[in-house]
């Protein structure tokens, strides 16, 4: 028997090894979005700290704007950590993230903090701007995605 024939005979079938490992693409887009967005929201938090440190009147004198920007930073940072956790769980094959669930998670992580941010940016006197309406839309998408992931957990 030749050496090449011997190697082919002793190699495990490709189908068996592929079935045992989770797909490499599971959660990749969510991971990418999570890390990029997390870096952006952390940078925004550093900017807010700079406004606070240098006593910026545009930031400190307007309580509504300050509160909405803080909410945007907090929700943006924490929701992206949730997105990263979901992506890692999908990679480890602990949860199944269908395309619609992935879209719901991705959109909710964008809409919720963006609603706070733009409501603070385009506020009307002491009231948040109309973009605050993005917040409940993002919250409903996040809730629907979480419930769907919970209902489709693999039974082991």
CORWO-V54204 format. One record per residue. N is the residue number from 1. OMEGA is omega in radians with two decimals (* if undefined). Layout:
# CORWO-V54204
n=<N:N>
omega=<OMEGA:OMEGA>
This chain:
# CORWO-V54204
n=<1:2:3:4:5:6:7:8:9:10:11:12:13:14:15:16:17:18:19:20:21:22:23:24:25:26:27:28:29:30:31:32:33:34:35:36:37:38:39:40:41:42:43:44:45:46:47:48:49:50:51:52:53:54:55:56:57:58:59:60:61:62:63:64:65:66:67:68:69:70:71:72:73:74:75:76:77:78:79:80:81:82:83:84:85:86:87:88:89:90:91:92:93:94:95:96:97:98:99:100:101:102:103:104:105:106:107:108:109:110:111:112:113:114:115:116:117:118:119:120:121:122:123:124:125:126:127:128:129:130:131:132:133:134:135:136:137:138:139:140:141:142:143:144:145:146:147:148:149:150:151:152:153:154:155:156>
omega=<-3.11:-3.11:-3.13:3.11:3.11:3.13:-3.14:-3.11:-3.08:-3.13:3.11:3.12:-3.10:-3.11:-3.11:-3.13:3.12:-3.13:-3.09:-3.09:3.07:-3.13:-3.07:-3.08:-3.08:3.08:-3.09:3.14:3.12:3.09:-3.14:3.13:-3.11:-3.11:3.13:-3.11:3.10:3.11:3.12:-3.11:3.05:3.09:3.09:3.09:3.08:3.08:3.10:3.09:3.09:3.08:-3.14:-3.09:-3.11:3.06:3.14:-3.12:3.14:-3.14:-3.02:-3.06:-3.09:-3.04:-3.13:3.13:-3.12:-3.13:-3.13:3.09:3.08:3.11:3.11:3.14:-3.11:-3.13:3.13:-3.12:-3.06:3.14:3.07:3.01:3.06:3.11:3.10:3.11:3.11:3.13:3.11:3.10:3.09:3.11:3.14:3.13:3.07:3.08:3.06:3.10:3.09:-3.13:3.13:3.09:3.10:3.11:3.11:3.10:-3.11:-3.12:-3.12:3.14:3.09:-3.00:-3.06:3.12:3.12:3.08:3.10:-3.09:-3.09:3.06:3.07:-3.13:-3.10:-3.10:3.14:-3.04:3.13:-3.14:3.08:3.10:-3.10:3.14:3.04:3.12:3.05:-3.08:3.12:3.08:3.10:3.14:3.12:3.09:3.12:3.12:3.14:3.13:3.14:3.12:-3.14:3.10:3.14:-3.12:-3.11:3.08:3.12:3.08:-3.09:*>
